[in-house]
Amino acid sequence: MTGRPQNDLLSEISQQDFELLAPHLQPVEYEANHILHHSGDSVAVVHFPCGPTLVSFAVPVEDDREVESLLVGREGAIAVPTTGRGPALAYSRVVVKVGGTLVRLPVRALEQAQQKSASLQELFARYAACQFAQLLQTAACNAAHSIEERAAKWIIAAQESIGGDEVPLTHEQLAGMLGVSRSYASRVIQMFKAKRILATRRGAILVLDALALQASACSCNRWVKRHFGEVLGRTAAADG
């Protein structure tokens, strides 16, 4: 790969650093609901979502339910190594939420490139720290904020990553992101529809009033974005 993928991490590195990674980068296309990793899998590949592609981390809880703990788009990567000891084990199920292009990079190839470049090592260490902060914020959000606030937050996060008002998200997928039943998620959507904030199409949610949706959401997205900007020097960053 010679051209830069539509991924912020890969766009930010110098040309010299990119040339260390380019021979090992492999673009792949995945549809929504494709599973990248099951819990307990050995993770030997880093995935970089590109463009509107979104990937979620689903953590199992009681009653065979899962709760989304992280949503990663073009701002970041999945399975960035932090120990320098090769493949790790996946703790959660990692699934493509919005289909599209991801770029694969073997963990070993990234580690070898980092050994040759201190700037690469620093960038990915900074990103890993940001992703950990994002997880902490999500844990606090799940404990402190209402289902309605969290639903608005997730929809905004997806909307900003996709870059459009139509979010390819079903009621069932939103329920999984919130850790609630599909019927509960549908009631939340109906509430937003009654206020003319959202509309629905087959397999998608349409944002009609972005300002009202923002007012309905908690502040967690903004705090995470601000932290990403401070640590990585960005004006736009991840949402979780």
C-alpha positions as a Markdown table, in Angstrom:
| # | Residue | x | y | z |
|---|---|---|---|---|
| 1 | Met | 0.0 | 0.0 | 0.0 |
| 2 | Thr | 1.4 | 3.4 | -1.0 |
| 3 | Gly | -1.6 | 5.8 | -0.6 |
| 4 | Arg | -2.7 | 6.8 | 2.8 |
| 5 | Pro | -5.9 | 5.1 | 4.0 |
| 6 | Gln | -8.8 | 7.2 | 5.4 |
| 7 | Asn | -7.7 | 6.6 | 9.0 |
| 8 | Asp | -6.5 | 9.4 | 11.3 |
| 9 | Leu | -3.7 | 7.5 | 12.9 |
| 10 | Leu | -2.2 | 6.4 | 9.6 |
| 11 | Ser | -2.7 | 9.9 | 8.2 |
| 12 | Glu | -0.8 | 11.5 | 11.1 |
| 13 | Ile | 2.5 | 9.6 | 10.9 |
| 14 | Ser | 5.4 | 10.9 | 8.9 |
| 15 | Gln | 6.1 | 9.5 | 5.4 |
| 16 | Gln | 9.2 | 7.8 | 6.7 |
| 17 | Asp | 7.2 | 6.0 | 9.4 |
| 18 | Phe | 4.4 | 5.2 | 6.9 |
| 19 | Glu | 6.9 | 3.5 | 4.6 |
| 20 | Leu | 7.8 | 1.2 | 7.5 |
| 21 | Leu | 4.2 | 0.0 | 7.7 |
| 22 | Ala | 3.1 | 0.2 | 4.1 |
| 23 | Pro | 4.4 | -3.2 | 2.9 |
| 24 | His | 2.4 | -4.9 | 5.7 |
| 25 | Leu | -0.9 | -3.0 | 5.3 |
| 26 | Gln | -3.8 | -4.9 | 3.8 |
| 27 | Pro | -7.2 | -3.3 | 3.1 |
| 28 | Val | -10.3 | -5.5 | 3.6 |
| 29 | Glu | -14.0 | -5.0 | 3.2 |
| 30 | Tyr | -16.3 | -6.2 | 6.0 |
| 31 | Glu | -20.1 | -5.9 | 6.3 |
| 32 | Ala | -21.9 | -5.0 | 9.4 |
| 33 | Asn | -22.0 | -7.7 | 12.1 |
| 34 | His | -18.8 | -9.3 | 10.9 |
| 35 | Ile | -16.9 | -10.5 | 14.0 |
| 36 | Leu | -13.2 | -9.5 | 14.2 |
| 37 | His | -12.5 | -11.3 | 17.5 |
| 38 | His | -14.4 | -13.4 | 19.9 |
| 39 | Ser | -13.6 | -13.2 | 23.6 |
| 40 | Gly | -10.5 | -15.3 | 24.3 |
| 41 | Asp | -9.2 | -15.1 | 20.7 |
| 42 | Ser | -5.5 | -14.6 | 20.2 |
| 43 | Val | -5.2 | -11.1 | 18.6 |
| 44 | Ala | -2.3 | -11.0 | 16.1 |
| 45 | Val | -3.6 | -8.2 | 13.8 |
| 46 | Val | -4.3 | -4.5 | 14.4 |
| 47 | His | -7.3 | -3.2 | 12.5 |
| 48 | Phe | -7.6 | 0.5 | 11.3 |
| 49 | Pro | -11.2 | 1.5 | 10.5 |
| 50 | Cys | -11.4 | 3.8 | 7.4 |
| 51 | Gly | -13.9 | 6.3 | 6.3 |
| 52 | Pro | -17.4 | 5.7 | 7.9 |
| 53 | Thr | -16.5 | 2.2 | 9.2 |
| 54 | Leu | -17.3 | 1.6 | 12.9 |
| 55 | Val | -16.2 | -1.2 | 15.2 |
| 56 | Ser | -17.6 | -1.9 | 18.6 |
| 57 | Phe | -16.4 | -3.8 | 21.7 |
| 58 | Ala | -19.2 | -5.8 | 23.2 |
| 59 | Val | -18.6 | -7.1 | 26.8 |
| 60 | Pro | -20.8 | -10.0 | 28.0 |
| 61 | Val | -22.9 | -9.5 | 31.2 |
| 62 | Glu | -25.7 | -11.5 | 32.8 |
| 63 | Asp | -28.7 | -13.1 | 31.0 |
| 64 | Asp | -26.7 | -13.5 | 27.7 |
| 65 | Arg | -26.7 | -9.8 | 27.2 |
| 66 | Glu | -23.8 | -7.6 | 26.0 |
| 67 | Val | -23.0 | -4.0 | 26.6 |
| 68 | Glu | -21.0 | -1.8 | 24.3 |
| 69 | Ser | -17.9 | -0.5 | 26.0 |
| 70 | Leu | -16.1 | 1.2 | 23.1 |
| 71 | Leu | -16.9 | 2.4 | 19.6 |
| 72 | Val | -13.9 | 2.9 | 17.3 |
| 73 | Gly | -14.0 | 4.7 | 13.9 |
| 74 | Arg | -11.5 | 6.3 | 11.6 |
| 75 | Glu | -9.9 | 8.1 | 14.5 |
| 76 | Gly | -8.2 | 5.0 | 15.9 |
| 77 | Ala | -7.4 | 1.4 | 15.8 |
| 78 | Ile | -8.3 | -2.0 | 17.3 |
| 79 | Ala | -5.8 | -4.1 | 19.2 |
| 80 | Val | -2.9 | -1.7 | 19.4 |
| 81 | Pro | -0.2 | -3.6 | 21.4 |
| 82 | Thr | 1.0 | -2.1 | 24.6 |
| 83 | Thr | 3.3 | -4.7 | 26.1 |
| 84 | Gly | 5.6 | -5.4 | 23.1 |
| 85 | Arg | 5.1 | -9.2 | 23.7 |
| 86 | Gly | 3.2 | -10.2 | 20.6 |
| 87 | Pro | -0.4 | -11.3 | 20.3 |
| 88 | Ala | -2.7 | -10.7 | 23.3 |
| 89 | Leu | -6.1 | -12.3 | 24.1 |
| 90 | Ala | -9.3 | -10.5 | 23.3 |
| 91 | Tyr | -11.4 | -9.8 | 26.4 |
| 92 | Ser | -14.6 | -8.8 | 24.5 |
| 93 | Arg | -16.3 | -9.6 | 21.3 |
| 94 | Val | -15.2 | -7.1 | 18.6 |
| 95 | Val | -17.7 | -6.6 | 15.8 |
| 96 | Val | -18.1 | -4.4 | 12.8 |
| 97 | Lys | -21.0 | -2.1 | 13.6 |
| 98 | Val | -21.0 | -0.1 | 10.3 |
| 99 | Gly | -19.5 | -2.0 | 7.4 |
| 100 | Gly | -16.8 | -0.7 | 5.2 |
| 101 | Thr | -13.0 | -0.7 | 4.8 |
| 102 | Leu | -10.6 | -1.7 | 7.5 |
| 103 | Val | -6.8 | -1.9 | 7.0 |
| 104 | Arg | -5.1 | -4.9 | 8.6 |
| 105 | Leu | -1.6 | -4.8 | 10.0 |
| 106 | Pro | 0.1 | -7.7 | 11.8 |
| 107 | Val | 1.0 | -6.9 | 15.4 |
| 108 | Arg | 4.5 | -8.2 | 14.8 |
| 109 | Ala | 5.0 | -5.9 | 11.9 |
| 110 | Leu | 3.9 | -2.9 | 14.0 |
| 111 | Glu | 6.2 | -3.9 | 16.8 |
| 112 | Gln | 9.2 | -4.2 | 14.5 |
| 113 | Ala | 8.4 | -0.8 | 13.0 |
| 114 | Gln | 8.2 | 0.7 | 16.5 |
| 115 | Gln | 11.6 | -0.7 | 17.3 |
| 116 | Lys | 13.0 | 1.3 | 14.4 |
| 117 | Ser | 11.0 | 4.5 | 15.0 |
| 118 | Ala | 10.6 | 6.3 | 18.4 |
| 119 | Ser | 7.9 | 8.5 | 16.9 |
| 120 | Leu | 5.8 | 5.5 | 15.9 |
| 121 | Gln | 6.2 | 4.1 | 19.4 |
| 122 | Glu | 5.2 | 7.3 | 21.0 |
| 123 | Leu | 2.1 | 7.9 | 18.8 |
| 124 | Phe | 0.7 | 4.4 | 19.4 |
| 125 | Ala | 1.5 | 4.7 | 23.2 |
| 126 | Arg | -0.4 | 8.0 | 23.3 |
| 127 | Tyr | -3.3 | 6.4 | 21.4 |
| 128 | Ala | -3.5 | 3.4 | 23.7 |
| 129 | Ala | -3.6 | 5.8 | 26.7 |
| 130 | Cys | -6.5 | 7.7 | 25.0 |
| 131 | Gln | -8.4 | 4.5 | 24.4 |
| 132 | Phe | -8.0 | 3.5 | 28.0 |
| 133 | Ala | -9.4 | 6.9 | 29.0 |
| 134 | Gln | -12.3 | 6.4 | 26.6 |
| 135 | Leu | -13.0 | 3.1 | 28.3 |
| 136 | Leu | -13.0 | 4.7 | 31.7 |
| 137 | Gln | -15.4 | 7.4 | 30.5 |
| 138 | Thr | -17.8 | 4.8 | 29.1 |
| 139 | Ala | -17.8 | 2.9 | 32.4 |
| 140 | Ala | -18.7 | 6.1 | 34.2 |
| 141 | Cys | -21.3 | 6.9 | 31.6 |
| 142 | Asn | -23.0 | 3.5 | 31.9 |
| 143 | Ala | -23.2 | 3.9 | 35.7 |
| 144 | Ala | -24.3 | 7.6 | 35.8 |
| 145 | His | -26.4 | 8.4 | 32.8 |
| 146 | Ser | -29.9 | 7.5 | 31.6 |
| 147 | Ile | -30.7 | 5.2 | 28.7 |
| 148 | Glu | -32.0 | 8.2 | 26.8 |
| 149 | Glu | -28.8 | 10.2 | 27.3 |
| 150 | Arg | -26.6 | 7.2 | 26.4 |
| 151 | Ala | -28.7 | 6.5 | 23.3 |
| 152 | Ala | -28.3 | 10.1 | 22.1 |
| 153 | Lys | -24.6 | 9.9 | 22.8 |
| 154 | Trp | -24.1 | 6.7 | 20.8 |
| 155 | Ile | -26.1 | 8.0 | 17.8 |
| 156 | Ile | -24.1 | 11.2 | 17.8 |
| 157 | Ala | -20.8 | 9.3 | 18.0 |
| 158 | Ala | -21.9 | 7.2 | 15.0 |
| 159 | Gln | -23.2 | 10.2 | 13.1 |
| 160 | Glu | -19.9 | 12.1 | 13.6 |
| 161 | Ser | -17.8 | 9.2 | 12.5 |
| 162 | Ile | -19.9 | 8.6 | 9.4 |
| 163 | Gly | -20.2 | 12.2 | 8.5 |
| 164 | Gly | -23.9 | 12.3 | 7.6 |
| 165 | Asp | -27.3 | 12.5 | 9.1 |
| 166 | Glu | -28.3 | 8.9 | 8.1 |
| 167 | Val | -26.8 | 6.4 | 10.6 |
| 168 | Pro | -27.0 | 2.8 | 9.4 |
| 169 | Leu | -28.1 | 1.5 | 12.8 |
| 170 | Thr | -31.0 | -0.8 | 13.6 |
| 171 | His | -33.1 | -0.9 | 16.8 |
| 172 | Glu | -31.4 | -4.2 | 17.6 |
| 173 | Gln | -27.9 | -2.8 | 17.1 |
| 174 | Leu | -28.8 | 0.2 | 19.3 |
| 175 | Ala | -30.2 | -2.1 | 22.0 |
| 176 | Gly | -26.8 | -4.0 | 22.0 |
| 177 | Met | -24.9 | -0.7 | 22.3 |
| 178 | Leu | -27.1 | 0.2 | 25.4 |
| 179 | Gly | -27.3 | -3.3 | 26.9 |
| 180 | Val | -31.1 | -3.3 | 26.9 |
| 181 | Ser | -33.8 | -5.2 | 25.1 |
| 182 | Arg | -34.8 | -4.4 | 21.6 |
| 183 | Ser | -38.3 | -3.3 | 22.8 |
| 184 | Tyr | -36.7 | -0.8 | 25.2 |
| 185 | Ala | -34.5 | 0.6 | 22.5 |
| 186 | Ser | -37.5 | 1.0 | 20.2 |
| 187 | Arg | -39.4 | 2.9 | 22.9 |
| 188 | Val | -36.4 | 5.3 | 23.2 |
| 189 | Ile | -36.4 | 5.8 | 19.5 |
| 190 | Gln | -40.1 | 6.4 | 19.5 |
| 191 | Met | -39.6 | 9.1 | 22.1 |
| 192 | Phe | -37.1 | 10.9 | 20.0 |
| 193 | Lys | -39.3 | 10.5 | 16.9 |
| 194 | Ala | -42.3 | 12.1 | 18.8 |
| 195 | Lys | -40.1 | 15.1 | 19.5 |
| 196 | Arg | -39.1 | 15.2 | 15.8 |
| 197 | Ile | -35.4 | 14.7 | 16.7 |
| 198 | Leu | -35.1 | 11.4 | 14.8 |
| 199 | Ala | -36.8 | 9.5 | 12.1 |
| 200 | Thr | -36.3 | 5.9 | 11.0 |
| 201 | Arg | -35.8 | 4.2 | 7.7 |
| 202 | Arg | -35.3 | 0.6 | 7.0 |
| 203 | Gly | -32.0 | -0.4 | 8.8 |
| 204 | Ala | -31.2 | 3.2 | 9.6 |
| 205 | Ile | -31.8 | 6.2 | 11.9 |
| 206 | Leu | -32.1 | 9.7 | 10.4 |
| 207 | Val | -31.1 | 12.7 | 12.5 |
| 208 | Leu | -33.5 | 15.5 | 12.0 |
| 209 | Asp | -32.5 | 17.9 | 14.7 |
| 210 | Ala | -28.8 | 17.5 | 15.6 |
| 211 | Leu | -28.9 | 20.3 | 18.2 |
| 212 | Ala | -31.8 | 18.8 | 20.0 |
| 213 | Leu | -30.1 | 15.4 | 19.9 |
| 214 | Gln | -26.9 | 17.0 | 21.3 |
| 215 | Ala | -29.0 | 18.6 | 24.1 |
| 216 | Ser | -30.5 | 15.2 | 25.0 |
| 217 | Ala | -27.0 | 13.5 | 25.2 |
| 218 | Cys | -24.6 | 13.4 | 28.1 |
| 219 | Ser | -21.3 | 15.2 | 27.9 |
| 220 | Cys | -19.1 | 12.1 | 27.6 |
| 221 | Asn | -18.4 | 12.4 | 23.9 |
| 222 | Arg | -17.2 | 15.9 | 24.3 |
| 223 | Trp | -14.9 | 15.1 | 27.2 |
| 224 | Val | -13.4 | 12.2 | 25.4 |
| 225 | Lys | -12.8 | 14.3 | 22.2 |
| 226 | Arg | -11.2 | 17.0 | 24.3 |
| 227 | His | -8.8 | 14.5 | 25.9 |
| 228 | Phe | -7.9 | 13.0 | 22.5 |
| 229 | Gly | -7.2 | 16.5 | 21.2 |
| 230 | Glu | -5.0 | 17.3 | 24.2 |
| 231 | Val | -3.0 | 14.0 | 24.0 |
| 232 | Leu | -2.8 | 13.6 | 20.2 |
| 233 | Gly | -3.0 | 17.2 | 19.2 |
| 234 | Arg | -6.3 | 16.8 | 17.3 |
| 235 | Thr | -9.3 | 19.0 | 16.8 |
| 236 | Ala | -11.5 | 16.0 | 16.1 |
| 237 | Ala | -11.2 | 12.6 | 17.7 |
| 238 | Ala | -12.9 | 9.5 | 19.0 |
| 239 | Asp | -16.4 | 9.3 | 20.4 |
| 240 | Gly | -17.5 | 6.8 | 23.0 |
